[in-house]
Amino acid sequence: MTKSSAPSGAPINVPQLLARNVARFPNKAAYREKEFGIWQSWTWAQAAEEIEAIAMGLLALGLNKGDYVALIGRNRPAFYWSMVAIQKCGAVPVPLYQDAVAEEMAYVLEHCGARFVIVGDQEQVDKVLEVQETVHGIDEVIYLDKRGMRKYDHTHMNALDDVAAEGRAGHYRFEAILKEREAELDYDSTCVMLYTSGTTGKPKGVVLSNRNIIETSKNSADFDHLKADDEVLAYLPMAWVGDFIFSIGQAMWTGFCVNCPESAETMMTDMREIGPSYFFAPPRVFETQLTNVMIRMEDAGALKRNMFKRYMDVARRVGPAILDGKPVSFGDRLAYALGNIFVYGPLKNTLGFSRVRVGYTAGEAIGPEIFDFYRSLGINLKQLYGQTEASVFITQQPDGEVRSDTVGVPSPGVEIKIADNGEVFYRSPGVFVEYYKNADSTADTKDAEGWVATGDAGFFEDGSGHLRIIDRAKDVGKMADGSMFAPKFVENKLKFYPNILEAVVFGNNRDRCVAFINIDLTAVGNWAERNNIAYSSYQELSQHPKVLEMIREHVEEANASVAQDPMLGGCQIHRFLVLHKELDADDGELTRTRKVRRRIIEEKFDDLITALYDNKDSIYTETEVTYEDGRKGKIKATLDLRDAKVQPVARAMAAE
């Protein structure tokens, strides 16, 4: 397909979308950023001026067409402007995870061959300087925050403000070449390159074109009726495809405002002040918020606790039906309205959800109980299913058809088919161009007809047309008795409990399942304080007998729920242990998007898995950990191993 395949006169690249927004609503707020406690705002016209200045400044530094430019830092308007400026120059932006250690950063910088790196502050500059000992080819380092940078060698280092100032000063010199570079951009020019999280190996560079981003942004925005007056909070890692679609793709398509919080610590406060109408968060964010709500309720007085319990019972019973416009009795509507005055309204305001019109969660399956909790409050939280390779959207849930056990119907423009082995395949205008410098992986993932293998196992429900995802295809297996093994199904039920931060279930080809549990230090620490339990460390608290007993109760409750599913009831947990450390991305146990790297955990903690299956009561273990400054150390611990009660599996209903 060529650029002529785009609708006549329609924008065919992101810089053209920017120009369209400047023409349509020049004085409307396009970006906001909170700094030093004060919100600053830029209109579309002002943002375009900043982007133009940065682009010309990059040309002055020698940015060539086809160069790759890495960006590392927290969400800030200047980073989003830089990404568009890079595209205007005919180069390719490559956002990286800002919390990546130097070794991970080095791999991506070397692999993409970045000539320029734009970073947030001194910490990120230091990381880049460290990796330059092994990574060659970085010609220029540009930073946003000037604090602490005065004594550095600035031969090949500049502040972004200074780069933009040089661009403004050289406007007449660079105007013609910038227009020429922009004119060469078409629908199939590379828009961005994003690296996969690397759950099974080295991250792969996913090349996404303007066609991928613009078509997907248009279709998904139309699906949820997103408009220019919507507000979004940009807090997700910029290296994640979701942030790029929401904060660049959909923002440029619709013209809505992108709001950047001051820091991760102030995100909730900033969110309450902005009141986004369109919000996305991975399940972990919703889980953490729910944990904090439950902790506050435990600390509240008896009157507040009783009122919360009473009205939440009403909300769980009728809230989702009211949200979906289904028939509900007058009495229930009245009770729900009172609940909204006393409980739901104040709670939504505290969470920053008062104005949310469309909310999404994705990345991992969310526990049904967590999902239903938010919808019962009247928050239009929905699930989507997506991948970096799809420019996010594969399926979405239409309003009125939202359920916790499906991921919705194919997004507009997306085709889906299920292979004989249950693996989900899709194709769409959003399908990635290729994996950079990796033709073999590209061919393994995307066939000649454009069908992409997701690596996930799922099926379409009869009648509804909704897709259900069971688990990662490589993680789905069979128990020794032939019943299905799908660990994520059980893990999500366990993570519903505020006291459980993470769970990893094992059992493929075994006669029973066992699990590792990570406690949530905030929730369990609060519980310990209320129960006068003293502890000096995470490790000590995790092995306290009362904590282990509490976790056993959670596991047994989850088992009772799992047992109700005839297909997956064999995945109940027979034995478990509480790990002596939190699973950590720096230790390679999680990806930067907080997904469990199951194979690495299996290898690293093989002795613990063996002890669980050998019915041992305890085991001594030593584990290597990485400290914040990069040093390595060892944690030594003796772990208690516990049994959990399992329930008879419910029988499948006979077909009528």
Helices and strands as residue ranges (DSSP letters): G 3-5, H 14-24, E 29-35, E 38-43, H 44-61, E 68-72, H 77-88, E 92-96, H 102-112, E 116-119, H 122-131, E 140-143, E 157-159, H 160-169, H 171-183, E 190-195, E 205-209, H 210-223, E 231-233, H 241-244, I 245-250, H 251-254, E 257-260, H 267-274, E 278-280, H 283-299, H 302-323, H 330-339, I 340-344, H 345-351, E 358-361, H 368-376, E 381-387, G 388-390, E 392-396, E 409-410, E 415-418, E 423-427, E 434-435, H 439-445, E 452-460, E 467-472, E 477-478, E 484-485, H 487-494, E 500-506, E 513-519, H 521-530, H 538-542, H 545-562, G 569-571, E 573-578, G 585-587, H 598-604, H 606-613, E 618-626, E 632-643
